[in-house]
């Protein structure tokens, strides 16, 4: 059964939709190859000590499983929808368009429509934040994503590596994905380092040695990138900011721009993303 509305989409739409998955497929390909290189070429073929094989095998799969779980959650968690009570009624929207030559009248209409809504963020000019594409008043921290084509709650940024927006619904999963990906790379680097050194000394031969060599370099390359990105998002979590808010502080009604406007204290900021239950903080399950 066709999804309603998709029957009107042309071939260009579906081609563009498919192209957006290329970065995700690239990551999956790299991860699949790293699994083969580590488990088959390193653990089963190169490592001779049985105890070391078991140790490497168990802890590798632990990091691998948590990394894949959090990555899948980040990709496939829906961005959520702005509640319908933020959407302008057709009559109000028609009146808004009718007064497109008067910003004062337009803002008066938006002020009237938002008086019963929990909205504190305003534009730099102090007016109600409104999305004319979605025909709705924007809730606090909400922004319109041009890639997703809709307003996104607590939007951080649109990430091509997950083909999804990083936002209110999946931000915890995104941070965990970065953290477990970093641990995955560090673990591979540390456990493959002795065999990397053996390769350069000429003590490691065969085609498998090249898999181990490239595995070490790829883990180093991704690990360095992930370290800075993960550290930056840990900082944002503790400050209760998004990437967009770090670039431009949000403005509040009657206050103006305030980069600490959502700051609750670092521990409360952490719990706002990861939830109240400490047992689920580091599991990619919904807790916020």
Helices and strands as residue ranges (DSSP letters): G 6-8, H 11-19, H 22-35, I 36-46, H 50-76, G 84-86, H 90-98, H 103-114, E 121-122, E 130-131, E 136-137, E 143-145, E 150-152, E 157-159, E 164-166, H 171-201, H 208-239, H 243-247, E 251-252, E 256-257, H 266-274, G 278-280
